[in-house]
Amino acid sequence: MACLFDLDGVITKTAVVHAAAWKQTFDAFLRQRDGEDFRPFDDSHDYAEYVDGLPRADGVRTFLASRGIHLPEGAPDDPPDRATVQGLGNRKNDLLLEMIRTGGVEAYDGTLRYVEAVRAHGLRTAVVSSSANCRDILRSVGAEDLFDVRIDGVVAAERGLPGKPQPDTFLAAARDLGVEAAEAAVFEDALAGMDAGRSGHFGYVVGVDRVGQGAALRAHGADTVVQDLSELGEQA
Ligand SMILES: O=P(O)(O)OC[C@H]1O[C@@H](O)[C@H](O)[C@@H](O)[C@@H]1O
């Protein structure tokens, strides 16, 4: 048995920071494009449907496509003011890092205690995140050593793995831990993560609801929904 944990919104309180950085990025882009009566990015609905859990560039493409906008891909080193997929992604990352620098990062105590408990029971653990900032964020809360395996945005790019909602990053983590998907539980707060858990046929999918979207998590395949992992106690 093994446990596979998403990072942002499950281990650390960073989902809201991502959402805020995305909102600033998309609103600036849409205002420039459509003028003052632009339709703003909705940091709950648009974020949950089109951005949450996806790798950075996929988030840009998927949200813009929902508005019928298709930008050129651009280059990874595009400046943050360039209207390309990569340029917008870079703008968002600059904002995210600035927000993290000024606001810091906090972990969810309930998750850290749960991970420690399952490890004490002999289960192996992995962090599976689309974020290229995963390692730095985990390190900043001193939680790097709680995970035997890390499949994040950097590792996925190196290995050519498609990101969530595809199941490949979770499957790679299970493989690296030496277990079948059916022997692994997924802990996720994003709808895209639920989809990955379902299509990867994982043994159990726990939806972590921090923002009142329990029904949507269930509709996307959660076997159970909790608001915090402390609710699971020692059930592992
Ligand atoms: O831009 P990063 O740090 O590589 O993160 C990519 C994505 O990582 C996911 O964990 C977040 O849910 C998304 O909001 C974020 O866009």
The ligand as a Gaussian input file, in Angstrom:
#p B3LYP/6-31G(d) Opt

LIG

0 1
 O        3.308000      27.253000     -11.950000
 P        3.685000      26.059000     -11.160000
 O        4.215000      26.383000      -9.787000
 O        4.595000      25.152000     -11.940000
 O        2.358000      25.261000     -10.861000
 C        1.540000      24.670000     -11.850000
 C        0.184000      24.337000     -11.245000
 O        0.387000      23.532000     -10.096000
 C       -0.791000      23.068000      -9.469000
 O       -0.448000      22.358000      -8.321000
 C       -1.710000      24.209000      -9.084000
 O       -2.938000      23.657000      -8.699000
 C       -1.929000      25.160000     -10.259000
 O       -2.612000      26.311000      -9.846000
 C       -0.604000      25.573000     -10.837000
 O       -0.839000      26.417000     -11.947000

